[in-house]
Every structure is written in structure tokens, then in C-alpha cells.
Amino acid sequence: MTHTTDISTLVRWMAGDFSNQAQAIDNPPFFAHIRVCMRPLPADFLTGTCLFLEQAYDFALDQPYRLRVLEFLSLEDKILLHNHSLKEGERFFGAARNRERLCEIQPDDIVEMPGCSMDVEWTGHSFIGRIQGKGCKVNWKGQDTYLDNEFEISADRLLSLDRGRDPVTDERVWGSIAGPFQFSRRASFADEVSI
């Protein structure tokens, strides 16, 4: 159905509004109800194909705690995903669910996050993305950590696992202790993908 560098399928699967409501109901001590919404940016936004990502608690969709621009580039045998942050993120709260606000985001509003790129590979039925090395630095409550992140996306679900690790010992400092967040798609924006 797809192949190693099929950015079109990957981005169409990722372009949606996802919720882990079932997981949060089943296991509330370990999983809050999280929403992840990813919406395509214009085809000429950057060199690669781009999605705007907002991640928020379901009860506070208007106050996302993570905003990113994800840029997908095709390499020889895999896809490279560059993570970008936004300079003044508050200006774009809600843009993933509002096309007019989404169009206000310009390339000058983003900054590439050094060391936070991911390799994305096709498994035969899904794409798995993993952060490259220990270079994605996160200061968590005054402690230096590096981001250990991976995701898996298929036609019907998204799994995501974020952990912060000590740069010397590799011990988990923050993040999930009960496994990945399990998201199902509430809405699809695949028809907005222009590749």
C-alpha cells in the first residue's frame, strides 16, 4: 500500500484531531485526556511538507501546552521529520482547529529545534518515528534532560511516548511510566493535504 518514503500517506494519516479519551477513562491515574490536532500548512510554507501541531488537555483546548510545526523531508530510505517551535506561540492558540488563524502562521514565526529531528520509517503497516540521539534538550523543573520520543501512526491510530532522560545516566526523569498514549482519530484533515 505504501513505501519507505511515502510522505503523502504519512501526512494524510497524521492530519487529524486525535483523542485518548478511552485510555484516560480506563486508566485515569496514569493518563490524562489529551487531544492532539495536526493540520496541514500551505504547500509552499517550507521546503518540506508541513503540519501545525497543537497538544492540549481536553478541558483546556484553548491553552495548548505544545505547539510545533512538523516538516517532513524524503531521504534515501526514510523520512526526516524536523521539529520547529513558534516564537510567540500564544498568538496561534487554536489555529489547528481554525483555518483562518492557521493561515496567519508564517515561516518567520518558527524556529527549528536543534537536536530534535526524528527518523521516520515504514514498518509494512505503520510509520514509526524516533528522535535522533540525545540532542533534544529539555529543562524540566530546573533539571537538564534530553527528550526520548517516539510515535507510531497507522491508518486508524496514533501512539506517542514522550520521556525525559538524565543525560548522564539515561534514567527516566519525567514522562509516561505506563506506556504510550493511545490516540484515536476524531476528525481527519487528509483532504487538506496538497501533495
N, C-alpha and C positions, 0 to 999 in steps of 0.2 A: 504494500500500500504506500509506503514512503521509503525514504533512504536517509543516509547519514547526514547530509547537508540540506535537508528539505526544510528551509526556513519558513516557507509558506504554511506547511502543515503545523509546525511548531507554534508559530504566532497565531494562527487561527484557533488552535486548541487553547492557547493561553489568553486570548482576547475574550474576557468574560468577567462576570461578577460571581465570586465563589464564596461559599459559606461552610463552616464546620459545625453547624448547629447540632446535627445528630451526635457528633462526637462530644460536644460540650454538654449536651443533655445526659449522655451515657456516663460521662466521667468528669463532673464539674470540679473536683479538687485539682485536676491536672490540666484541664483545657477550658479556657475562656471562649466565649462565642466570638470568633474573629471573621471579618469579611475582607477579602482581597479582591480588588477591582482593577482590571488591566484593560486599557483602551488604546487602540492604535492612534499614533500621531501621523501627521501627513507624510506621504511617501518621500518627500524631499527634506524632511526635518534634519537628518544626519546622513552620513554615508550608508549606514546600515538601516535595516527595518527597525522601527522603534515602537515600544509600548510605554504608556504612562501608567504607573502603578500607585495605588493608594491602599494602605492596610490600616484597618481601624477595628476597634471593638464595636460589635453590632449596636450597642446602645449609644455610641458616640461617633456615628459615621461622619459627622461634620468636623471631627477633630482627629484626623488620621495621625498615627504615630510613626508611619513610614511612608515617604514619598520617594519614588525613583523614576528615572527614565531608563528603560532597558533597551540597549542597542544590540541587535543580532547581526553578526557577520559570518559569512561562509568561509571556512578554511578548507584545506585539502580533504580531511576525513572527519571533520567535526564542525560544530558551530561554536563561535566565540560570543559570549554574552558580556558586554561592558555595562557595568552599573554606574549610573550618574545620579548625583544628588541635586537638589534645587537650592539655589542661593537664598531665596525668600519663599520658602515652601508655603507659608501661611496664605500667600496670595493665591495659591492654586488649590486650596482645600475644596473638595467637592468636584474638581474638574473631571475626574474619571467617570462621573455619572452625569456630566453636563457638557455636551458637545461645544457650546459657545465658549465656556470657560476653558475647555481643553485647547481650543484654537488660540488662546491668548499666550500659551507657553511657546517661548522662542528658544533657539539654541543658546543664546546668550544667558538664559536663565538657569542653565545647568552646569555642573562641574563633574568631570569624571572622577570616580573614587579610586585612587591608586591602590593596587594590590587586591581589588575586589572583583576582578573579572572571573568568569566561570567558563569551564569547558562543558559543552552540551553534546551528548552522544545519543544516537538512536540504538535502542535495545532490540528492535524487532517488533515491539508492540507499544513502546513509550519512549519518551526522551528523558534522560537523566542529566541534570546539571550539577556540577560540583565546583566550589570555589577553588582557585589555584593557590596552593601553599598556605603560608601563614601571614601573608602581607596585608590582609584586610584588617586594619587596626580599629578596635572599638574600646573606648574608655567607659567602663561600667562601674558606676559608684566609686570613682577615683582609682580603679584598678585597671591597668593595661591588659587587654585581652586581644585575641585575634578571632575573627569570625570563621566558624566551621559550619558551612551552609551547604545544603543540597536540596534539590527538588526533583520530583518525578511528575511528568504530565502525560496523560493519555487522552483518548477521545472522551472519556467520561469522568475523570477525576484528577485532582491535583494533590500531591503530598509534598509537604515542606517541613524541613527540620533545620532550625537555627540554634546554634550553640556558640557560646563564647568560651574560649580556652586560654589557660595560662600559657604565655609564650615560651616559658622555660620548661614546665613540667607536662604541658598538654592536658592537664586536668580540666574538667568542665568547671567553669566558674558561674555561668548563667545559661539559661535556655532549658529546653524541654528535657525532662528526666523520664518521660513516659512515651517516648517515641514521636514520630512525625505528626504534624497537624494533617488531618484528612478532610479535604475540601471537596464539595460537590458544586457543580455549576448551577447557579440560579438564573443567569441570563448569558447569552452569547453575543459578542460583538464581531464575530468572524466575518460577517458581511461587510464590515468597515475596513477590513484588511485589503490593501491595494496592491499586493504582489501576487 
